[in-house]
Amino acid sequence: MKKVIFGLFVASMFALASCGGPSDKDVKALDSLNSQLDQALQDLNTTVDSVAATVDSTVAPE
């Protein structure tokens, strides 16, 4: 029974893979979104680093 289920799973994966990938328009949209998310993450990291540096410099040692 497990072999039958596994065989159906493998067959369905091959069927889905043979349907083709995303269109060029979809790929460009995802690339654009990816670059925007990357830029937002870089901005967030820069902000967090500057806040951490500010907190470190303003906290007086005991």
N, CA, C and O atoms as a Maestro MAE file, in Angstrom:
{
 s_m_m2io_version
 :::
 2.0.0
}

f_m_ct {
 s_m_title
 :::
 protein
 m_atom[248] {
  # First column is atom index #
  i_m_mmod_type
  r_m_x_coord
  r_m_y_coord
  r_m_z_coord
  i_m_residue_number
  s_m_chain_name
  s_m_pdb_residue_name
  s_m_pdb_atom_name
  i_m_atomic_number
  :::
  1 25 0.812 -1.190 0.000 1 A "MET " " N  " 7
  2 3 0.000 0.000 0.000 1 A "MET " " CA " 6
  3 2 0.863 1.263 0.000 1 A "MET " " C  " 6
  4 15 0.550 2.229 -0.696 1 A "MET " " O  " 8
  5 25 1.971 1.257 0.797 2 A "LYS " " N  " 7
  6 3 2.855 2.413 0.851 2 A "LYS " " CA " 6
  7 2 3.496 2.662 -0.512 2 A "LYS " " C  " 6
  8 15 3.689 3.812 -0.908 2 A "LYS " " O  " 8
  9 25 3.825 1.591 -1.227 3 A "LYS " " N  " 7
  10 3 4.451 1.748 -2.547 3 A "LYS " " CA " 6
  11 2 3.476 2.389 -3.530 3 A "LYS " " C  " 6
  12 15 3.880 3.184 -4.378 3 A "LYS " " O  " 8
  13 25 2.199 2.046 -3.418 4 A "VAL " " N  " 7
  14 3 1.192 2.624 -4.306 4 A "VAL " " CA " 6
  15 2 1.053 4.126 -4.037 4 A "VAL " " C  " 6
  16 15 1.012 4.927 -4.971 4 A "VAL " " O  " 8
  17 25 0.984 4.493 -2.783 5 A "ILE " " N  " 7
  18 3 0.857 5.911 -2.422 5 A "ILE " " CA " 6
  19 2 2.108 6.673 -2.858 5 A "ILE " " C  " 6
  20 15 2.010 7.774 -3.399 5 A "ILE " " O  " 8
  21 25 3.283 6.086 -2.621 6 A "PHE " " N  " 7
  22 3 4.522 6.733 -3.041 6 A "PHE " " CA " 6
  23 2 4.575 6.870 -4.556 6 A "PHE " " C  " 6
  24 15 5.014 7.899 -5.069 6 A "PHE " " O  " 8
  25 25 4.134 5.851 -5.274 7 A "GLY " " N  " 7
  26 3 4.100 5.906 -6.734 7 A "GLY " " CA " 6
  27 2 3.175 7.002 -7.245 7 A "GLY " " C  " 6
  28 15 3.514 7.710 -8.194 7 A "GLY " " O  " 8
  29 25 2.016 7.145 -6.624 8 A "LEU " " N  " 7
  30 3 1.099 8.218 -7.000 8 A "LEU " " CA " 6
  31 2 1.696 9.589 -6.708 8 A "LEU " " C  " 6
  32 15 1.535 10.526 -7.491 8 A "LEU " " O  " 8
  33 25 2.379 9.699 -5.590 9 A "PHE " " N  " 7
  34 3 3.031 10.957 -5.238 9 A "PHE " " CA " 6
  35 2 4.097 11.319 -6.267 9 A "PHE " " C  " 6
  36 15 4.147 12.455 -6.738 9 A "PHE " " O  " 8
  37 25 4.938 10.372 -6.612 10 A "VAL " " N  " 7
  38 3 5.994 10.623 -7.591 10 A "VAL " " CA " 6
  39 2 5.387 10.971 -8.951 10 A "VAL " " C  " 6
  40 15 5.863 11.885 -9.624 10 A "VAL " " O  " 8
  41 25 4.355 10.263 -9.353 11 A "ALA " " N  " 7
  42 3 3.709 10.538 -10.638 11 A "ALA " " CA " 6
  43 2 3.097 11.936 -10.652 11 A "ALA " " C  " 6
  44 15 3.184 12.646 -11.653 11 A "ALA " " O  " 8
  45 25 2.481 12.326 -9.543 12 A "SER " " N  " 7
  46 3 1.884 13.667 -9.497 12 A "SER " " CA " 6
  47 2 2.963 14.743 -9.525 12 A "SER " " C  " 6
  48 15 2.749 15.800 -10.119 12 A "SER " " O  " 8
  49 25 4.108 14.507 -8.904 13 A "MET " " N  " 7
  50 3 5.205 15.481 -8.945 13 A "MET " " CA " 6
  51 2 5.743 15.622 -10.367 13 A "MET " " C  " 6
  52 15 6.025 16.734 -10.815 13 A "MET " " O  " 8
  53 25 5.887 14.514 -11.074 14 A "PHE " " N  " 7
  54 3 6.340 14.583 -12.464 14 A "PHE " " CA " 6
  55 2 5.315 15.323 -13.323 14 A "PHE " " C  " 6
  56 15 5.686 16.097 -14.206 14 A "PHE " " O  " 8
  57 25 4.042 15.088 -13.070 15 A "ALA " " N  " 7
  58 3 2.994 15.764 -13.838 15 A "ALA " " CA " 6
  59 2 3.029 17.264 -13.590 15 A "ALA " " C  " 6
  60 15 2.905 18.054 -14.526 15 A "ALA " " O  " 8
  61 25 3.196 17.657 -12.337 16 A "LEU " " N  " 7
  62 3 3.276 19.082 -12.027 16 A "LEU " " CA " 6
  63 2 4.532 19.718 -12.622 16 A "LEU " " C  " 6
  64 15 4.493 20.849 -13.105 16 A "LEU " " O  " 8
  65 25 5.639 18.989 -12.585 17 A "ALA " " N  " 7
  66 3 6.891 19.531 -13.124 17 A "ALA " " CA " 6
  67 2 6.827 19.683 -14.635 17 A "ALA " " C  " 6
  68 15 7.450 20.589 -15.189 17 A "ALA " " O  " 8
  69 25 6.096 18.828 -15.300 18 A "SER " " N  " 7
  70 3 6.036 18.895 -16.760 18 A "SER " " CA " 6
  71 2 5.073 19.965 -17.254 18 A "SER " " C  " 6
  72 15 5.035 20.245 -18.452 18 A "SER " " O  " 8
  73 25 4.295 20.568 -16.361 19 A "CYS " " N  " 7
  74 3 3.350 21.611 -16.763 19 A "CYS " " CA " 6
  75 2 4.056 22.914 -17.114 19 A "CYS " " C  " 6
  76 15 3.437 23.811 -17.687 19 A "CYS " " O  " 8
  77 25 5.306 23.034 -16.789 20 A "GLY " " N  " 7
  78 3 6.061 24.248 -17.090 20 A "GLY " " CA " 6
  79 2 6.207 25.108 -15.863 20 A "GLY " " C  " 6
  80 15 5.493 24.949 -14.873 20 A "GLY " " O  " 8
  81 25 7.152 26.026 -15.951 21 A "GLY " " N  " 7
  82 3 7.422 26.910 -14.829 21 A "GLY " " CA " 6
  83 2 6.641 28.198 -14.946 21 A "GLY " " C  " 6
  84 15 5.746 28.326 -15.782 21 A "GLY " " O  " 8
  85 25 6.988 29.148 -14.102 22 A "PRO " " N  " 7
  86 3 6.294 30.434 -14.129 22 A "PRO " " CA " 6
  87 2 6.650 31.219 -15.394 22 A "PRO " " C  " 6
  88 15 7.703 31.006 -15.995 22 A "PRO " " O  " 8
  89 25 5.764 32.118 -15.780 23 A "SER " " N  " 7
  90 3 6.012 32.931 -16.969 23 A "SER " " CA " 6
  91 2 7.089 33.973 -16.678 23 A "SER " " C  " 6
  92 15 7.430 34.214 -15.520 23 A "SER " " O  " 8
  93 25 7.622 34.586 -17.730 24 A "ASP " " N  " 7
  94 3 8.651 35.619 -17.563 24 A "ASP " " CA " 6
  95 2 8.112 36.790 -16.749 24 A "ASP " " C  " 6
  96 15 8.842 37.396 -15.965 24 A "ASP " " O  " 8
  97 25 6.841 37.104 -16.935 25 A "LYS " " N  " 7
  98 3 6.225 38.208 -16.185 25 A "LYS " " CA " 6
  99 2 6.214 37.893 -14.692 25 A "LYS " " C  " 6
  100 15 6.498 38.757 -13.863 25 A "LYS " " O  " 8
  101 25 5.883 36.652 -14.363 26 A "ASP " " N  " 7
  102 3 5.861 36.246 -12.959 26 A "ASP " " CA " 6
  103 2 7.267 36.277 -12.359 26 A "ASP " " C  " 6
  104 15 7.451 36.702 -11.219 26 A "ASP " " O  " 8
  105 25 8.244 35.830 -13.125 27 A "VAL " " N  " 7
  106 3 9.626 35.811 -12.646 27 A "VAL " " CA " 6
  107 2 10.119 37.228 -12.395 27 A "VAL " " C  " 6
  108 15 10.772 37.489 -11.384 27 A "VAL " " O  " 8
  109 25 9.810 38.150 -13.314 28 A "LYS " " N  " 7
  110 3 10.233 39.544 -13.136 28 A "LYS " " CA " 6
  111 2 9.566 40.167 -11.924 28 A "LYS " " C  " 6
  112 15 10.200 40.921 -11.186 28 A "LYS " " O  " 8
  113 25 8.287 39.859 -11.708 29 A "ALA " " N  " 7
  114 3 7.580 40.400 -10.549 29 A "ALA " " CA " 6
  115 2 8.193 39.870 -9.250 29 A "ALA " " C  " 6
  116 15 8.366 40.617 -8.287 29 A "ALA " " O  " 8
  117 25 8.520 38.582 -9.232 30 A "LEU " " N  " 7
  118 3 9.133 38.006 -8.041 30 A "LEU " " CA " 6
  119 2 10.529 38.557 -7.815 30 A "LEU " " C  " 6
  120 15 10.921 38.778 -6.669 30 A "LEU " " O  " 8
  121 25 11.294 38.786 -8.888 31 A "ASP " " N  " 7
  122 3 12.623 39.379 -8.757 31 A "ASP " " CA " 6
  123 2 12.527 40.789 -8.194 31 A "ASP " " C  " 6
  124 15 13.326 41.183 -7.344 31 A "ASP " " O  " 8
  125 25 11.555 41.538 -8.668 32 A "SER " " N  " 7
  126 3 11.358 42.903 -8.173 32 A "SER " " CA " 6
  127 2 10.988 42.880 -6.697 32 A "SER " " C  " 6
  128 15 11.530 43.653 -5.906 32 A "SER " " O  " 8
  129 25 10.080 42.006 -6.327 33 A "LEU " " N  " 7
  130 3 9.687 41.883 -4.926 33 A "LEU " " CA " 6
  131 2 10.872 41.461 -4.068 33 A "LEU " " C  " 6
  132 15 11.058 41.973 -2.965 33 A "LEU " " O  " 8
  133 25 11.664 40.539 -4.567 34 A "ASN " " N  " 7
  134 3 12.830 40.059 -3.841 34 A "ASN " " CA " 6
  135 2 13.822 41.189 -3.611 34 A "ASN " " C  " 6
  136 15 14.371 41.312 -2.515 34 A "ASN " " O  " 8
  137 25 14.061 42.015 -4.621 35 A "SER " " N  " 7
  138 3 15.013 43.117 -4.455 35 A "SER " " CA " 6
  139 2 14.468 44.165 -3.488 35 A "SER " " C  " 6
  140 15 15.231 44.748 -2.718 35 A "SER " " O  " 8
  141 25 13.157 44.411 -3.518 36 A "GLN " " N  " 7
  142 3 12.567 45.362 -2.576 36 A "GLN " " CA " 6
  143 2 12.660 44.852 -1.144 36 A "GLN " " C  " 6
  144 15 12.961 45.615 -0.226 36 A "GLN " " O  " 8
  145 25 12.402 43.562 -0.954 37 A "LEU " " N  " 7
  146 3 12.519 42.984 0.384 37 A "LEU " " CA " 6
  147 2 13.962 42.997 0.869 37 A "LEU " " C  " 6
  148 15 14.217 43.227 2.051 37 A "LEU " " O  " 8
  149 25 14.898 42.754 -0.026 38 A "ASP " " N  " 7
  150 3 16.310 42.786 0.322 38 A "ASP " " CA " 6
  151 2 16.718 44.190 0.761 38 A "ASP " " C  " 6
  152 15 17.429 44.350 1.753 38 A "ASP " " O  " 8
  153 25 16.269 45.208 0.023 39 A "GLN " " N  " 7
  154 3 16.583 46.593 0.380 39 A "GLN " " CA " 6
  155 2 15.964 46.960 1.721 39 A "GLN " " C  " 6
  156 15 16.602 47.623 2.538 39 A "GLN " " O  " 8
  157 25 14.727 46.534 1.954 40 A "ALA " " N  " 7
  158 3 14.066 46.820 3.231 40 A "ALA " " CA " 6
  159 2 14.807 46.153 4.388 40 A "ALA " " C  " 6
  160 15 14.936 46.738 5.463 40 A "ALA " " O  " 8
  161 25 15.288 44.947 4.173 41 A "LEU " " N  " 7
  162 3 16.040 44.245 5.211 41 A "LEU " " CA " 6
  163 2 17.360 44.946 5.489 41 A "LEU " " C  " 6
  164 15 17.763 45.066 6.646 41 A "LEU " " O  " 8
  165 25 18.039 45.412 4.444 42 A "GLN " " N  " 7
  166 3 19.286 46.155 4.635 42 A "GLN " " CA " 6
  167 2 19.037 47.447 5.411 42 A "GLN " " C  " 6
  168 15 19.808 47.794 6.306 42 A "GLN " " O  " 8
  169 25 17.961 48.158 5.071 43 A "ASP " " N  " 7
  170 3 17.613 49.384 5.789 43 A "ASP " " CA " 6
  171 2 17.317 49.094 7.253 43 A "ASP " " C  " 6
  172 15 17.742 49.836 8.139 43 A "ASP " " O  " 8
  173 25 16.587 48.010 7.502 44 A "LEU " " N  " 7
  174 3 16.269 47.624 8.877 44 A "LEU " " CA " 6
  175 2 17.532 47.299 9.656 44 A "LEU " " C  " 6
  176 15 17.676 47.716 10.806 44 A "LEU " " O  " 8
  177 25 18.452 46.556 9.041 45 A "ASN " " N  " 7
  178 3 19.700 46.214 9.712 45 A "ASN " " CA " 6
  179 2 20.514 47.462 10.025 45 A "ASN " " C  " 6
  180 15 21.105 47.564 11.099 45 A "ASN " " O  " 8
  181 25 20.548 48.410 9.097 46 A "THR " " N  " 7
  182 3 21.278 49.659 9.318 46 A "THR " " CA " 6
  183 2 20.664 50.431 10.483 46 A "THR " " C  " 6
  184 15 21.378 50.961 11.334 46 A "THR " " O  " 8
  185 25 19.333 50.489 10.511 47 A "THR " " N  " 7
  186 3 18.644 51.195 11.594 47 A "THR " " CA " 6
  187 2 18.905 50.534 12.936 47 A "THR " " C  " 6
  188 15 19.189 51.213 13.923 47 A "THR " " O  " 8
  189 25 18.810 49.216 12.973 48 A "VAL " " N  " 7
  190 3 19.043 48.489 14.227 48 A "VAL " " CA " 6
  191 2 20.481 48.682 14.689 48 A "VAL " " C  " 6
  192 15 20.724 48.872 15.881 48 A "VAL " " O  " 8
  193 25 21.432 48.638 13.771 49 A "ASP " " N  " 7
  194 3 22.837 48.846 14.139 49 A "ASP " " CA " 6
  195 2 23.060 50.245 14.690 49 A "ASP " " C  " 6
  196 15 23.783 50.413 15.672 49 A "ASP " " O  " 8
  197 25 22.449 51.251 14.074 50 A "SER " " N  " 7
  198 3 22.651 52.619 14.558 50 A "SER " " CA " 6
  199 2 21.976 52.832 15.905 50 A "SER " " C  " 6
  200 15 22.505 53.551 16.752 50 A "SER " " O  " 8
  201 25 20.810 52.217 16.116 51 A "VAL " " N  " 7
  202 3 20.135 52.325 17.414 51 A "VAL " " CA " 6
  203 2 20.962 51.624 18.481 51 A "VAL " " C  " 6
  204 15 21.097 52.138 19.591 51 A "VAL " " O  " 8
  205 25 21.511 50.473 18.168 52 A "ALA " " N  " 7
  206 3 22.330 49.739 19.131 52 A "ALA " " CA " 6
  207 2 23.584 50.536 19.478 52 A "ALA " " C  " 6
  208 15 23.993 50.567 20.639 52 A "ALA " " O  " 8
  209 25 24.198 51.181 18.488 53 A "ALA " " N  " 7
  210 3 25.383 51.995 18.749 53 A "ALA " " CA " 6
  211 2 25.016 53.198 19.604 53 A "ALA " " C  " 6
  212 15 25.781 53.583 20.488 53 A "ALA " " O  " 8
  213 25 23.862 53.795 19.355 54 A "THR " " N  " 7
  214 3 23.415 54.950 20.140 54 A "THR " " CA " 6
  215 2 23.146 54.531 21.582 54 A "THR " " C  " 6
  216 15 23.535 55.231 22.517 54 A "THR " " O  " 8
  217 25 22.494 53.411 21.761 55 A "VAL " " N  " 7
  218 3 22.208 52.928 23.121 55 A "VAL " " CA " 6
  219 2 23.497 52.602 23.845 55 A "VAL " " C  " 6
  220 15 23.625 52.911 25.030 55 A "VAL " " O  " 8
  221 25 24.448 51.992 23.174 56 A "ASP " " N  " 7
  222 3 25.740 51.658 23.802 56 A "ASP " " CA " 6
  223 2 26.486 52.915 24.218 56 A "ASP " " C  " 6
  224 15 27.139 52.931 25.261 56 A "ASP " " O  " 8
  225 25 26.395 53.967 23.417 57 A "SER " " N  " 7
  226 3 27.159 55.176 23.738 57 A "SER " " CA " 6
  227 2 26.478 56.042 24.781 57 A "SER " " C  " 6
  228 15 27.136 56.867 25.415 57 A "SER " " O  " 8
  229 25 25.171 55.876 24.978 58 A "THR " " N  " 7
  230 3 24.454 56.727 25.935 58 A "THR " " CA " 6
  231 2 24.288 56.076 27.292 58 A "THR " " C  " 6
  232 15 23.944 56.761 28.256 58 A "THR " " O  " 8
  233 25 24.518 54.796 27.402 59 A "VAL " " N  " 7
  234 3 24.384 54.102 28.684 59 A "VAL " " CA " 6
  235 2 25.689 54.263 29.445 59 A "VAL " " C  " 6
  236 15 26.756 53.872 28.972 59 A "VAL " " O  " 8
  237 25 25.586 54.842 30.623 60 A "ALA " " N  " 7
  238 3 26.789 55.057 31.431 60 A "ALA " " CA " 6
  239 2 27.100 53.805 32.222 60 A "ALA " " C  " 6
  240 15 26.194 53.160 32.749 60 A "ALA " " O  " 8
  241 25 28.375 53.455 32.310 61 A "PRO " " N  " 7
  242 3 28.731 52.265 33.108 61 A "PRO " " CA " 6
  243 2 28.484 52.534 34.590 61 A "PRO " " C  " 6
  244 15 28.603 53.662 35.068 61 A "PRO " " O  " 8
  245 25 28.147 51.492 35.279 62 A "GLU " " N  " 7
  246 3 27.864 51.644 36.727 62 A "GLU " " CA " 6
  247 2 29.129 51.552 37.519 62 A "GLU " " C  " 6
  248 15 29.099 51.654 38.745 62 A "GLU " " O  " 8
  :::
 }
 m_bond[247] {
  # First column is bond index #
  i_m_from
  i_m_to
  i_m_order
  :::
  1 1 2 1
  2 2 3 1
  3 3 4 2
  4 3 5 1
  5 5 6 1
  6 6 7 1
  7 7 8 2
  8 7 9 1
  9 9 10 1
  10 10 11 1
  11 11 12 2
  12 11 13 1
  13 13 14 1
  14 14 15 1
  15 15 16 2
  16 15 17 1
  17 17 18 1
  18 18 19 1
  19 19 20 2
  20 19 21 1
  21 21 22 1
  22 22 23 1
  23 23 24 2
  24 23 25 1
  25 25 26 1
  26 26 27 1
  27 27 28 2
  28 27 29 1
  29 29 30 1
  30 30 31 1
  31 31 32 2
  32 31 33 1
  33 33 34 1
  34 34 35 1
  35 35 36 2
  36 35 37 1
  37 37 38 1
  38 38 39 1
  39 39 40 2
  40 39 41 1
  41 41 42 1
  42 42 43 1
  43 43 44 2
  44 43 45 1
  45 45 46 1
  46 46 47 1
  47 47 48 2
  48 47 49 1
  49 49 50 1
  50 50 51 1
  51 51 52 2
  52 51 53 1
  53 53 54 1
  54 54 55 1
  55 55 56 2
  56 55 57 1
  57 57 58 1
  58 58 59 1
  59 59 60 2
  60 59 61 1
  61 61 62 1
  62 62 63 1
  63 63 64 2
  64 63 65 1
  65 65 66 1
  66 66 67 1
  67 67 68 2
  68 67 69 1
  69 69 70 1
  70 70 71 1
  71 71 72 2
  72 71 73 1
  73 73 74 1
  74 74 75 1
  75 75 76 2
  76 75 77 1
  77 77 78 1
  78 78 79 1
  79 79 80 2
  80 79 81 1
  81 81 82 1
  82 82 83 1
  83 83 84 2
  84 83 85 1
  85 85 86 1
  86 86 87 1
  87 87 88 2
  88 87 89 1
  89 89 90 1
  90 90 91 1
  91 91 92 2
  92 91 93 1
  93 93 94 1
  94 94 95 1
  95 95 96 2
  96 95 97 1
  97 97 98 1
  98 98 99 1
  99 99 100 2
  100 99 101 1
  101 101 102 1
  102 102 103 1
  103 103 104 2
  104 103 105 1
  105 105 106 1
  106 106 107 1
  107 107 108 2
  108 107 109 1
  109 109 110 1
  110 110 111 1
  111 111 112 2
  112 111 113 1
  113 113 114 1
  114 114 115 1
  115 115 116 2
  116 115 117 1
  117 117 118 1
  118 118 119 1
  119 119 120 2
  120 119 121 1
  121 121 122 1
  122 122 123 1
  123 123 124 2
  124 123 125 1
  125 125 126 1
  126 126 127 1
  127 127 128 2
  128 127 129 1
  129 129 130 1
  130 130 131 1
  131 131 132 2
  132 131 133 1
  133 133 134 1
  134 134 135 1
  135 135 136 2
  136 135 137 1
  137 137 138 1
  138 138 139 1
  139 139 140 2
  140 139 141 1
  141 141 142 1
  142 142 143 1
  143 143 144 2
  144 143 145 1
  145 145 146 1
  146 146 147 1
  147 147 148 2
  148 147 149 1
  149 149 150 1
  150 150 151 1
  151 151 152 2
  152 151 153 1
  153 153 154 1
  154 154 155 1
  155 155 156 2
  156 155 157 1
  157 157 158 1
  158 158 159 1
  159 159 160 2
  160 159 161 1
  161 161 162 1
  162 162 163 1
  163 163 164 2
  164 163 165 1
  165 165 166 1
  166 166 167 1
  167 167 168 2
  168 167 169 1
  169 169 170 1
  170 170 171 1
  171 171 172 2
  172 171 173 1
  173 173 174 1
  174 174 175 1
  175 175 176 2
  176 175 177 1
  177 177 178 1
  178 178 179 1
  179 179 180 2
  180 179 181 1
  181 181 182 1
  182 182 183 1
  183 183 184 2
  184 183 185 1
  185 185 186 1
  186 186 187 1
  187 187 188 2
  188 187 189 1
  189 189 190 1
  190 190 191 1
  191 191 192 2
  192 191 193 1
  193 193 194 1
  194 194 195 1
  195 195 196 2
  196 195 197 1
  197 197 198 1
  198 198 199 1
  199 199 200 2
  200 199 201 1
  201 201 202 1
  202 202 203 1
  203 203 204 2
  204 203 205 1
  205 205 206 1
  206 206 207 1
  207 207 208 2
  208 207 209 1
  209 209 210 1
  210 210 211 1
  211 211 212 2
  212 211 213 1
  213 213 214 1
  214 214 215 1
  215 215 216 2
  216 215 217 1
  217 217 218 1
  218 218 219 1
  219 219 220 2
  220 219 221 1
  221 221 222 1
  222 222 223 1
  223 223 224 2
  224 223 225 1
  225 225 226 1
  226 226 227 1
  227 227 228 2
  228 227 229 1
  229 229 230 1
  230 230 231 1
  231 231 232 2
  232 231 233 1
  233 233 234 1
  234 234 235 1
  235 235 236 2
  236 235 237 1
  237 237 238 1
  238 238 239 1
  239 239 240 2
  240 239 241 1
  241 241 242 1
  242 242 243 1
  243 243 244 2
  244 243 245 1
  245 245 246 1
  246 246 247 1
  247 247 248 2
  :::
 }
}
